[in-house]
Amino acid sequence: MLSRLPVLLCPVCRQDLQPVGDGGTGRVRALACRERHSFDAARQGYFNLLVGKGTAFESDTAEMVAARAAFLDAGHYRPLAEALARAAEPALNGPAPTVLDSGTGTGHYLRAVLDYLDDHLKNREHGDGADGVAAVGLDISKFALRRAAKLNPEAINLVGDVWQPLPLPDAAVDVVTVVFAPRSAAEFARVLKPSGRLIVVTPRAGHLGEIASRAGMLGIDPGKDERLVDALAGRFSPLSTQDIDVDLSLSPEDVANLALMGPAGHHTDRATLTERLAGLTQTTRVSARFRISIFVPSEIPAP
């Protein structure tokens, strides 16, 4: 059940989408605009707003999503999720805030943000916990959104492409979070309020270095941070960064899930990984190295 439905725009005509209820149950069975474009809720609770030819980008497969869910549910990246939630909270403590988790995947990080707000904002003047927050999870993988809708029933979970116009009005969002996902500077700048925050999580040098090569995972580009700032320049200015180091103790199954849940999962499968990882000890020490970068909208947006 949604806590507060944000203002959404029809991907066809850009008119406001209104919820269509389901017999007084409080559930939204469809989103529809006055031009009669309608988008039914999937059985699992998400909405598919991809129209026309959909997206040209390859979405995460069911196997990749299952691996991500298993790895994150085990709590291996919990320190990162908690740090992200703390970074988001200052911009979400006003009246009726809205958060967009772009590339939400299984909804793990959005869940952490909502739980943190529920714990820390319920007694504040303008809020009653996560119930006062409008939350949007966006991803191009329907397999991921099936899990996200179950994990975050109070959010609205949308299949959508970040490289297409986002289904949100101008200056409607207080926080955009992006964890290991593509970033559309123009669209993020459009939907964020002037006081809003863009929070981006990226890997740092040495991230998963103990297993990356053996598991067929991509290395970390040493110029990644500079490219991030350059890509956002003109629309966003850096505010702060925080480095998070997590020392992991992983089983061979954990290592396989870690490899499958990322980009390498598009090019390999569990059987191949099992062969590559043969001989791993019962526990492998792995260093996870993250950077949380916070950006604010530039005063003079790029054309």
Secondary structure, 3 states (H helix, E strand, C coil): CCCCCCCEECCCCCCEEEEEECCCCCCEEEEECCCCCEEEECCCCCEECCCCCCCCCCCCCHHHHHHHHHHHHCCCCHHHHHHHHHHHHHHHCCCCCEEEEECCCCCHHHHHHHHHHHHHHCCCCCCCHHHHCEEEEEECCHHHHHHHHHHCCCCEEEECCCCCCCCCCCCCEEEEEEECCCCCHHHHHHHEEEEEEEEEEEECCCCCCCCCCCCCCCCCCCCHHHHHHHHHCCCEEEEEEEEEEEEEEECHHHHHHHHHCCHHHHCCCHHHHHHHCCCCCCCEEEEEEEEEEEEEECCCCCC
